[in-house]
Amino acid sequence: MQMHDPARDEQGARRGFLSKVMALAAGGLATLAPAGAGVWVLLDPLRRKSAAASFLRVTEIEAIPDDGVPRQFPIVTDRVDAWTGFPAEPVGAVYLRREKGSDVVQALSATCPHAGCFVEMEPAEHCFRCPCHNSSFTLDGGIVAPSPSPRPMDELECRIGHGGAVEVKWQNFFTGIAEKVARP
């Protein structure tokens, strides 16, 4: 006949408990790696810095007549929205102009500084007009009074690059305020 040994039962219970704890720890570690990777991917767009303003090629100097009249050109660049990339997409527009006999190009954002609508060129009146709230601007971007716009049209940095390429430093600015403050 076999005798019941309580010490052996206690040792077996401890082994069973340790086995369960070790299995739980191993399962937790095995789950932690994929869960951490998933959280990393989910938060990735929040960690990214917004792209700094950069010079983008808009047109050639020959495409801008030296008559002082602004011409509208699209701003086309790659755009990223969270995880989705959009190659070569229009993101805005600029008005480019140059005076008689000059190679200096003035670049004005086509976005109204009042409410963010696109301004339109009014050739007959020699001015820009915003269709949303009737803000008016001179051909060089100045305010025509009375105007609800808190500031003139936003002028953008512009340079002539290699081979006569007109490059504009594309930026969006906050609307509705008197100061010209770039959006991040």
Steps between C-alpha positions, in 0.01 A plus 500: 500500500616840414504777750375848427789754518375860552847648419487340155154645431617848601804473272278391208262790559795744498630352176157532340475862614850585368418332168189712464686823592779424249246419226317826571828700491609336172158568345514862616845549347392334177201737481698811594715515184216504242286727718790745535558496124130567440498798737819632334339488154175650629678800658752550216318795334490682834877468543587636157609858466322708239708564193679832502420743222713429196558654160290337231546540127192676361582606143767655278582872498398517132143399596456824696467801267670817625181707481424527874184290468486204743451149362367211707705178527420182695727375778550127443685283749483166679261502796479262796184469709572279802590166335387582148728659240374700203769555233503815284176651626393867478517647852440867422566779253711813465483813292834586337578838343797701383545856384621620158865409436540328839594144589374548858186292554244583768304203638166548677301223662160454334345442844316798648648598839151584628314167487712265287302512173683518166533854369426565134669739261269772364683618185246770412537659845875433532461335840447175688163428659396235750157362408419401860493836681599760235857559616686690228874522434724692261703314236801502734290352785419814701159553663238709318291675769241433624583133538422237766848348449725566801817509288623516139529185288775271627821544304712187464874471458590451136828432321622424152671162499716315252398549137246774577273286717276710725497347848263607777533425871151359552336568837148527637426778748237544770204701375296765677789656694705813428837326535633272228559178697594179318304186577707212639 
